Each structure stands twice: as structure tokens, then as C-alpha cells.
Amino acid sequence: KPVLHKIQNEVMLVHHLLQKMETEVKQQEKLKDFLKEIQKAAERKQKEAQHLLKHIPPYLPKPTQSCITAPTVKHKGPKKAVKPEPAKKPAKETKVIKEAALITTEEFKSVPA
């Protein structure tokens, strides 16, 4: 009986450890799926960025000479994108707007709908 009791305790301990391991495996599988989703999203973003790099819209300002020849500075941590200043739009032509004579409320009501 003592041997059987001891075996029963060990079996219960093994069963408990297997349950913990099963829980851990499920968590690892969830994490793996989540990381696959993140990887797919990162690949999509990278393809989008490469497409945008190849197809830069003509209305965006061109890089200046100071941007091209600026000395490189090593930074620790993630790099931040520098936003270029918007290009100045050409001055619009001034259009002459004709003035209309003021009308009264009674005259406005008499206008057909």
C-alpha cells in the first residue's frame, strides 16, 4: 500500500506538470500566431514603402544639397523621419468678382424658386 500511495502521488504530480506544460504550449502557439501576423504586416508595410520609394509623387519637394551632403551622425535607438518643408505654391491670379446690388427681403421672396 505505501508503494501504491507513493506511485499515486507521483502520477498526480506528473499529471499536474503535464497540465502546466500544455498551458505553456498553448501560450507559445498563440504567441507564434501573433508574431506571424506581425511579420506579415511588416512585410506589407515594407512592400508599400518600397513602392512609394519607387513612385515618389512629382509634387513633393526634391531633397536639397544640404540634405544630401549632411554629415552622418550615429544615433542610438530608432531613427525619426525628418519631414521636408512644404513647397511654396505659386501665387494665384486675383479674379475680379462683380458686385451685385443689394436686394430687400420682399424682393428676395418674389424670386421664383
Buried (B, 14 or more C-beta within 10 A) or exposed (E): EEEEEEEEEEEEEEEEEEEEEEEEEEEEEEEEEEEEEEEEEEEEEEEEEEEEEEEEEEEEEEEEEEEEEEEEEEEEEEEEEEEEEEEEEEEEEEEEEEEEEEEEEEEEEEEEE
